[in-house]
């Protein structure tokens, strides 16, 4: 690929990643992941 095509692909993937991360934050998926991680951690040490 030439330089401009590589740049287009690179920025296109970056834009897609930023949009998907923003969508996950808007849906508060990070909170659900953290809750599941805490539950698994507590089960591992025998508290939960």
Phi, psi and omega in degrees: 000152176275173188298320183289324178292320177297318179296319179297315179296315182300311181288330175295317177293321177298316179296319178296318180296318180295318179295318179291322176295318178295322178295319178295320177293322180295328179273002179058036180290334179296329178291317180296319179296318180295319178298318179293322179295319179295318179299314180296319181296316180294325177293325180294324182266002172087015180267320188269000000 
